[in-house]
Amino acid sequence: MKKLLSTLFLASGLLLSAQVGINTDTPKAKLDVNGDLNLRNKIAVFDATDNSLSQGNNDQLLVSQGLGYTPTWKTLRIPEYEPNKFYLIFNNSFSDKTGIRFTTAEQASIPVTSRGSVFSKGADVSTLNGFKKIPGLSQTISVFSTESKAYFQFETVVQADFVANGSPDTSIDYACGIFVDDKLVNLRQRNLKAINTSYPFITHTQIGIVENLSKGNHTVSVACSRLASYGATGRTLTIGTNVYTNINDFIAQSSLKVDVYEVPQVFNPIIN
C-alpha cells in the first residue's frame, strides 16, 4: 500500500510539473538528466511537416537549429587529402585606390651598379631607401602547415606627369617589392618613358612566391620606390592612384591576389 501511494504521488507530481528530473530535484527541461546517459536503441526526431519520425542516416549528427526549431540530421564531411600533395588552403585578394606618389626630392637615387646588392631577398623594408607601402595592400594571411607555397600576384598602374612630345631620354626608374613580415620576397624594376602624349602610364604586374612560411598569421605588403630620373626634373611619379584625366580610379587602382598551397596538417571537419 505504501509503495502504491508513493507511485501515485510521483505520477501526480510529473503530471503537474510536466518535467522529469533524473538525479535532480529542479529539472530545467521536460527531461533533465544530471549524469551519464546510455542509449541502447535509437534516437528519432519528430518532423512536424509530415508528422513523421526521422532517425537519420548512418554517420549523421543531430544538430540544433536554434530555439524553437526542431533539431535536424546533418552529415559530417571530412575532406579527403592524398599524402604529400599540395592543396589550395588560403585564398584572398585585396585592392587599393589610395596609391602612393613620389616627387623628385623623394627619389632614392640608388645607382644601377649597386642595385643588385641592395635588392637582396630577405632584405627588410626599413633598410631599402625610399620605399613606400601601398596602404590597402598590407593585409594578414594565414598558414596552417609547415609545408607551404604562397603565391602573390600584384598589379597596378604607374604614371608620370610628363608633357607631350618629351625627349625620348626623359624617363623614371622605379621598383616595387612584395614583402612578407616586412622581408622582401620579390622585386621588379621598370622604367617609365615620355611619349607623344601627356601623362603616360604603364600597367605594372609581378608575381612572387615564398615557400614554407611558419605556421600562423603573416603580414603581406607591397612597397615601391622611385630610383632615378633622366631628364625629368620636377616631375611626379604616381603608383596606383588617379591624378590626371586620361585614366580613372578603376583603371589606376592596385590589386594583390594571394594563394597559399599547403600539404595539409590540420583537418577541420565540415558539417554539411
N, C-alpha and C positions, 0 to 999 in steps of 0.2 A: 504493500500500500504506500509505504514511504517513497519507494522508487517511482511508483506511478505518479504521485503528486509532484515529485521533482521534475519528472519528464514533462508533465503538463505545464508547470511553471516556466520551464526552459522554452517550450514551444510557444507559450504565450509571449514571453519576452522577445523572441525572434520575430513573431508576427507584429508586435508593437513597434520594435525598432527598425525592422526591415534591414538589419545589418547583422552579419555574423562575424564574430571575432574569435580567432583561434590563438590562444596564448596571449590575448589582450582583452582587457575589460572595456576598452574605449575604441571600438573599430572605426576606421576612417572611411570605409567603403562598404559596399554590400557584402563583400568577403575580404576580411583583413587578416592575413596570416603573418604572425610575428615569429618567424623561424624558417627552417628549410621547407621546401615544397618538392615533393616527389610525385611526378605524374606517370602513371603506368599504362595509360591508354592514349587518348588523342585529345587535341585541342581544336575546337571549331569556333568560327566567328560567324555571328548572325549577319546576314546580308538583308537589310530592310527593303532593298529594291525589288527582290523577288521572294522574300520570306524563306530563304534557304540558309543552310549552314555550310560554310566553306572551311575545309580542313587544310587548304593549301596544297602545294606540291612538294616533292622531295627536295630538301636543302633550302627551302624558303624560310624567311624570317617574318615574325609578326611585328609590324611597325606601326607606331602611333601616328595618327593624323591630326592630333590636337584635341583640345577639349570639345566635347560634344559630337565628335565624329567617330565612327566605328573604325577600329584598327583594321589594317589590311595586310595581306601577304605580299612580300617583296622577295625578289631573287637577289642573292649576294653574288656579284660578279667580281672575280679576281683576274686582272689582266694576265694573259699567258705570255711569258717572255722566253726567248731562246737564250741559252747561256752565252756570255761573251759577245753579244751583239749590241750595237748602239741603237737607242730609240729616242725620238724627239720627246723630251720631258718638259722643257720650258720654252715658251714662245711668246713674244710680245713685240710691239712696235710703238715708237714714240715720235712726236713731231714738235716743231718749234717754229714760230714766226717772228720771234724777237730778234734772233741773229746777233751778229757782232760787227763792229766797224773798226777800221784801222786808218789813222792819219799817218802822214809821213813821219811825224815825231814819234809814233808808236812802233816804228819799224825795228825789228830785231837786229838787222844788219849782220846776219851770220854769213860769212864768206862761203862760196860754193865749195872751196877746197877743204873746209873743216866740217861740213855738214854730215859727212859720213861718220865722224867720231862723236858728234853731238847727238845725232838722232840714233841712238842705240836702243835695242829692245830692252824694256825694263826700266828705262830712264823715268825718273819721277817728273811729273808735270811742273813741279815747282822749280826744277833745275833747267827747264827749257825756256830760254829768254823770249818774252813777248807773246807767249801763248795765252789765249783767252778761251774759256769754255762757252759753248753754246748752251744757254740756260736750261731749256726744256729737254735736252738730251741727256742730262745727268739723272740716271734712274737706277733703281735697285733690281738686281736679277737674283735668282735662286738656283743653287746647285745642290743636288741630293746624293751624288755619288763621287767617289774618288777617281773614277774613270769617266772623263767627260771631254767633249769638244764643243766650244762655244764659238758660233759664227756671228759676225757683225757686218751688216750692210748699211753703209752711210751714204746719203745723197743730199746735195744742197746746190744752191746757185751762187756763183761768185761774180761780182760785178764791180766796175770801177767807173768813176766819173771822167773818163777820157773824152776829149772833144772829137768831133768827126774829122776824118782825114788826118789824124795824128801821124806822127812819124812812125814808120814801121818798127823802129827800135824802141818805141815807147811801150813799156810793159812793167808788170809787177810779179815778182816771185812770191809764192806763198806755200804754206804747208798745213795739212790737217792731220791730226792724230786721233786714234781711238785708244782710250785708256780704260784699264780695269783696276779699281782701287788706286787710281792716280798713277799707275805704271803703264808705260807705252807698250801696246801690243801690235800696233800697225800704224804706218805713216805713209802719206803720199804727198809729193811735191809737184806743183804745177806752175805754169806761167800764163798770165792773162795779158793779151796784147791789144793795142789800139787797132781799130779797123776804120772803115769809111763811114761809120755811123756813130753817133754819140752813145755813151753809156753801154759799152759792150759787156756781154756776160757769157759765162760758160756753165754747163752743168758738170758738177764735180761728183764723182762716185768712187767709192773704195770699199773693199771687203777685207776684213781681218778675221783671224782665228787664234784662239788660245786653248791649250789643252790642259786637262787635269787641274782645274781650279779646286781649291779646298772646299769641302762641304760647307754649306751655309750661304749667307747673303753676301753679295758683292755689288759694288757701285761701278757702273759703266758710264763713261762720259766721252764727249768729243770736244777737242780744243784745236784752235787754229792760230797761225802766226803769219804776219807779213815779214818776209825775209829780206827782200831787196827791191829797189826801184831803178828803172832805167828810163831816163828822160821823162819821169812822171812826178816831178817835184810839186808838192801841194795837192796831189790827187788823193782821194779817199777810196779805200778798198772796203767793200761790204760783202759779208758772207751770211746767207740765209735770211736776208731782210729786204723788204721792198722800200726803196728810197726814191727811185726815179719813175718815169711814166711809161717806159716801154715794157715793163712786166708788172705783175700784181702779187699780192700776198700768197695766193695759191701756188704760183709758179716759183716764187722765191723761197718758200719755206724749206726747212731742213727735216729730214726723217732718218730714223735709226731703227733697223729691224734686228732682233736678237733671237737666235735659235740655239738652244743648248741640248745636245745629244749626249746621252749617258748609257753606260752599262748599268742597268737598274740594280740597286742595292736596298732600296726602300720600296715596299709594296703597300700601297694604300687601297684597301678593299673599297669597292664601289657598290652601293645598294641600288638596284635597278627597279 
